[in-house]
């Protein structure tokens, strides 16, 4: 018996989500099933009752991952800014010291 299944497909690389899409499968699928679409390997990551449920869940996953990535990028930028500020403060301090020494 053919049993259509609403599935959310995901592509993963190094533990990161790099792709997501909805598919209505003509056959029953299980979580973790792998198959290839146009040369790209996809994994069944979500099974839902309706298309809307699956798409909503995929969108939530994407939002959460984007939030994590944005926080990581912010922390990296913050560290880089601190390093740059230290360098500029050192340069400014050296310049001010040189000016003070030349005045005396």
KATAGI-V410575 format. One record per pair of residues at least 4 apart in sequence whose ideal C-beta (glycine too) atoms are under 6 Angstrom apart, sorted by the first residue. I is the first residue (numbers start at 1). J is the second residue. D is the distance in whole Angstrom. If there is no record, write none. Layout:
I:J:D, I:J:D
//
This chain:
2:26:6, 3:28:5, 4:26:6, 5:25:5, 5:28:5, 5:29:5, 6:48:5, 6:51:6, 6:54:5, 7:23:5, 7:25:5, 7:29:5, 7:44:5, 7:47:6, 8:45:5, 8:46:3, 8:54:5, 8:58:5, 9:21:5, 9:23:5, 9:42:4, 10:17:6, 10:20:5, 10:43:5, 10:45:4, 11:18:5, 11:19:4, 11:42:6, 13:18:5, 17:65:5, 20:58:5, 22:54:5, 22:55:5, 25:29:5, 29:33:5, 29:44:5, 31:44:6, 33:44:4, 34:43:5, 36:41:5, 37:42:6, 46:54:5, 46:57:5, 48:53:4, 48:54:4, 49:53:6
//
